[in-house]
Amino acid sequence: MYIDKKSPIPAYYQLKNKIIEKINSGEYAENSLIPSERELSDSLGISRMTVRQALTQLVQEGTLYREKGKGTFVSKSKIAQRNITSFSQTVRNKGMLPMTKVLRLEKIKAPDNILKILELEDNDLVYNVKRLRFASDKPVAIEENFIPEKYCPNLDAQDLTESLYKILTEEYSFKIDYLENVIEAGKASVEDKELLKIASGTPVLKISSVVHTDSNLKLLYEDSKYRSDEYKYNVLVYNNKNPQ
């Protein structure tokens, strides 16, 4: 590694990026011990305070973790999503195998909150689809979807172990324009802990989504719960408007 001391980029930030590059290249493998503060300081000719700043930020961001008396280690990488990509494709992009177990599939009168969210009529029916999503045999997410029957007739005849987005776009010819997401931390219920195989007290990432089509249709509402130790959601925030 080399730190350019004449660069306008702060040395700690350069070091952060160098460490991330080594992690992404596989040189620093998951759960491997990285060089100590002293080793990095001596080899790069920068202060231990600068090294500590870089490592501390990487720990806070979840890239590294510390074990008292042992050192600093590379964290297990999480499945990351940052755009409109199905869970299945996101998992495949990580080199893992997506799998799905359908927990519930029924056609019901739309609950009051779903009527309001999806702007439906009082007697409209929706498909309530609850699924457990896996990444290479490991349960990662619980998804519950509400999809109006009038938009997707005979949805219950489709193979719902497949990507729901794929079914909506290929079988029903919808074009998804954007998602309206609410993301928050939450506590896992007793059922969540059993399905996701997580310990008591483990937080979950809760994402509520409304899917909008290019024709301004609110196509579905989804409530999802993700294992916080396996999944992260990246968000790009722009100043006033998208860059040209």
C-alpha positions as CSV (number, residue, x, y, z in Angstrom):
1,M,0.0,0.0,0.0
2,Y,1.1,3.6,-0.7
3,I,-0.2,6.8,0.8
4,D,0.4,10.0,-1.3
5,K,1.2,12.6,1.3
6,K,1.1,15.4,-1.3
7,S,-2.5,14.5,-2.4
8,P,-5.4,16.8,-1.3
9,I,-7.2,13.6,-0.3
10,P,-6.7,13.1,3.5
11,A,-4.3,10.3,4.3
12,Y,-6.9,8.5,6.5
13,Y,-9.3,8.5,3.6
14,Q,-6.7,7.1,1.2
15,L,-6.0,4.3,3.7
16,K,-9.7,3.5,4.0
17,N,-10.0,3.1,0.3
18,K,-6.8,1.0,0.1
19,I,-8.1,-1.4,2.8
20,I,-11.5,-1.6,1.0
21,E,-9.7,-2.4,-2.3
22,K,-7.8,-5.3,-0.6
23,I,-11.0,-6.6,0.8
24,N,-12.8,-6.5,-2.6
25,S,-9.8,-8.1,-4.3
26,G,-9.8,-11.0,-1.8
27,E,-6.4,-10.2,-0.4
28,Y,-8.0,-9.4,2.9
29,A,-10.5,-12.3,3.3
30,E,-13.6,-12.4,5.5
31,N,-12.7,-12.8,9.2
32,S,-9.0,-12.4,8.5
33,L,-6.7,-10.3,10.7
34,I,-5.5,-7.1,9.1
35,P,-2.2,-5.4,10.0
36,S,-2.1,-3.6,13.3
37,E,-2.2,0.1,13.8
38,R,1.6,0.1,14.5
39,E,2.4,-2.1,11.4
40,L,0.3,0.2,9.1
41,S,1.8,3.3,10.7
42,D,5.4,2.1,10.2
43,S,5.0,0.7,6.7
44,L,3.1,3.7,5.3
45,G,4.9,6.4,7.2
46,I,1.8,8.0,8.7
47,S,0.8,8.6,12.3
48,R,-1.0,6.0,14.4
49,M,-3.7,8.6,14.9
50,T,-4.3,8.7,11.2
51,V,-4.4,4.9,11.0
52,R,-6.8,4.8,14.0
53,Q,-9.2,7.2,12.3
54,A,-9.4,5.1,9.1
55,L,-9.9,1.8,11.0
56,T,-12.4,3.4,13.4
57,Q,-14.5,4.6,10.5
58,L,-14.4,1.2,8.8
59,V,-15.5,-0.5,12.0
60,Q,-18.4,2.0,12.4
61,E,-19.4,1.3,8.8
62,G,-19.3,-2.5,9.4
63,T,-16.5,-3.2,7.1
64,L,-14.1,-4.3,9.9
65,Y,-14.7,-5.5,13.5
66,R,-12.4,-5.5,16.5
67,E,-11.8,-8.2,19.1
68,K,-10.2,-7.1,22.3
69,G,-6.7,-8.4,22.7
70,K,-6.6,-9.9,19.2
71,G,-6.8,-7.1,16.7
72,T,-9.0,-5.9,13.8
73,F,-10.6,-8.3,11.4
74,V,-12.6,-8.1,8.1
75,S,-16.3,-8.4,8.5
76,K,-18.5,-10.8,6.6
77,S,-19.8,-9.1,3.5
78,K,-23.5,-8.4,3.3
79,I,-25.9,-8.7,0.4
80,A,-26.2,-5.1,-0.8
81,Q,-29.1,-3.6,-2.8
82,R,-29.0,-0.1,-4.2
83,N,-31.4,0.0,-7.1
84,I,-34.6,-1.6,-8.5
85,T,-33.3,-5.1,-8.7
86,S,-35.2,-8.2,-7.6
87,F,-34.0,-10.1,-4.5
88,S,-33.2,-13.0,-6.7
89,Q,-31.0,-11.0,-9.0
90,T,-29.3,-9.2,-6.1
91,V,-28.4,-12.6,-4.5
92,R,-27.1,-13.9,-7.9
93,N,-25.0,-10.8,-8.3
94,K,-23.3,-11.8,-5.0
95,G,-22.5,-15.3,-6.4
96,M,-25.1,-17.0,-4.3
97,L,-28.2,-19.1,-5.1
98,P,-31.6,-17.5,-4.4
99,M,-34.4,-19.7,-3.1
100,T,-37.9,-19.0,-2.0
101,K,-40.5,-20.8,0.3
102,V,-44.1,-19.6,0.0
103,L,-45.5,-19.3,3.5
104,R,-48.9,-18.0,2.5
105,L,-50.9,-17.4,-0.7
106,E,-54.5,-16.3,-0.4
107,K,-57.0,-13.9,-2.1
108,I,-58.6,-11.6,0.4
109,K,-60.6,-8.4,0.6
110,A,-58.0,-5.6,0.8
111,P,-57.4,-4.4,4.4
112,D,-58.2,-0.8,5.0
113,N,-54.5,0.3,5.1
114,I,-53.9,-1.4,1.8
115,L,-56.9,0.2,0.2
116,K,-55.6,3.6,1.1
117,I,-51.9,2.9,0.1
118,L,-52.8,1.4,-3.3
119,E,-55.8,3.7,-3.9
120,L,-58.2,0.8,-4.4
121,E,-62.0,0.5,-4.3
122,D,-63.7,-0.7,-1.2
123,N,-64.5,-4.2,-2.5
124,D,-61.3,-4.8,-4.4
125,L,-59.5,-8.1,-3.7
126,V,-55.8,-8.5,-3.3
127,Y,-53.4,-11.5,-3.3
128,N,-51.6,-11.7,0.0
129,V,-48.3,-13.5,-0.7
130,K,-45.9,-14.1,2.2
131,R,-42.5,-15.7,1.4
132,L,-39.3,-16.6,3.1
133,R,-36.3,-15.8,0.9
134,F,-32.9,-17.6,1.1
135,A,-29.4,-16.9,-0.1
136,S,-27.6,-20.3,-0.6
137,D,-29.7,-22.1,2.0
138,K,-29.5,-19.3,4.6
139,P,-32.8,-17.5,5.4
140,V,-32.3,-13.8,4.8
141,A,-35.7,-12.1,4.4
142,I,-39.4,-12.4,5.1
143,E,-41.5,-10.6,2.4
144,E,-45.3,-10.0,2.6
145,N,-46.9,-8.6,-0.6
146,F,-50.3,-7.2,-1.4
147,I,-51.1,-7.3,-5.1
148,P,-54.5,-6.2,-6.5
149,E,-56.3,-9.1,-8.3
150,K,-57.6,-6.7,-11.0
151,Y,-54.0,-5.9,-12.0
152,C,-52.7,-9.5,-11.9
153,P,-55.6,-12.0,-12.5
154,N,-54.7,-15.7,-11.7
155,L,-51.5,-14.7,-10.0
156,D,-52.0,-17.8,-7.8
157,A,-51.4,-19.9,-10.9
158,Q,-47.9,-18.5,-11.2
159,D,-44.8,-20.1,-9.7
160,L,-44.3,-17.7,-6.8
161,T,-41.0,-19.3,-5.8
162,E,-39.6,-17.3,-8.7
163,S,-38.9,-13.6,-8.8
164,L,-42.1,-11.6,-8.3
165,Y,-40.7,-8.7,-10.3
166,K,-40.0,-11.1,-13.2
167,I,-43.6,-12.4,-13.1
168,L,-45.0,-8.8,-13.0
169,T,-42.9,-7.6,-15.9
170,E,-42.8,-10.7,-18.1
171,E,-46.2,-12.3,-17.5
172,Y,-48.3,-9.2,-16.9
173,S,-46.2,-6.8,-19.0
174,F,-45.9,-4.1,-16.4
175,K,-43.0,-1.7,-16.5
176,I,-41.7,-0.7,-13.1
177,D,-40.8,2.9,-12.8
178,Y,-39.8,3.5,-9.2
179,L,-40.2,2.3,-5.6
180,E,-41.3,4.4,-2.7
181,N,-39.5,3.0,0.3
182,V,-39.6,3.5,4.0
183,I,-36.6,1.9,5.7
184,E,-36.2,1.5,9.5
185,A,-34.7,-0.7,12.1
186,G,-37.0,-3.0,14.0
187,K,-37.2,-5.8,16.5
188,A,-37.7,-9.3,15.3
189,S,-40.9,-11.0,16.5
190,V,-40.9,-14.6,17.8
191,E,-42.0,-15.8,14.3
192,D,-39.3,-13.7,12.6
193,K,-36.6,-15.2,14.9
194,E,-37.8,-18.7,14.1
195,L,-38.0,-18.2,10.3
196,L,-34.7,-16.2,10.0
197,K,-32.8,-18.4,12.4
198,I,-31.6,-15.4,14.4
199,A,-30.8,-15.0,18.1
200,S,-33.1,-13.2,20.5
201,G,-32.5,-9.4,20.4
202,T,-31.1,-9.4,16.9
203,P,-32.4,-6.3,15.0
204,V,-34.0,-6.6,11.6
205,L,-34.0,-4.1,8.7
206,K,-37.7,-3.3,7.9
207,I,-38.5,-2.0,4.4
208,S,-42.0,-1.0,3.3
209,S,-42.3,-0.4,-0.4
210,V,-44.9,0.8,-2.9
211,V,-44.1,-0.2,-6.5
212,H,-45.1,2.4,-9.1
213,T,-45.4,1.6,-12.8
214,D,-44.6,3.9,-15.7
215,S,-48.3,4.5,-16.1
216,N,-48.5,5.9,-12.5
217,L,-50.2,2.7,-11.2
218,K,-49.5,1.6,-7.6
219,L,-48.9,-2.0,-8.5
220,L,-48.2,-3.6,-5.1
221,Y,-47.3,-3.0,-1.5
222,E,-44.6,-4.9,0.3
223,D,-43.5,-5.3,3.9
224,S,-40.1,-6.9,4.2
225,K,-37.9,-7.8,7.1
226,Y,-34.2,-8.6,6.5
227,R,-31.5,-10.0,8.7
228,S,-29.3,-7.0,9.6
229,D,-26.2,-9.2,9.7
230,E,-26.7,-10.4,6.1
231,Y,-28.3,-7.5,4.2
232,K,-27.8,-3.8,3.6
233,Y,-29.6,-1.2,1.5
234,N,-27.5,1.5,-0.2
235,V,-29.2,4.8,-0.9
236,L,-27.9,7.6,-3.1
237,V,-29.0,11.1,-2.0
238,Y,-28.7,13.9,-4.5
239,N,-28.6,17.7,-3.9
240,N,-31.8,19.1,-5.3
241,K,-31.9,17.1,-8.5
242,N,-30.1,14.2,-10.2
243,P,-26.7,15.1,-11.7
244,Q,-26.7,15.8,-15.4
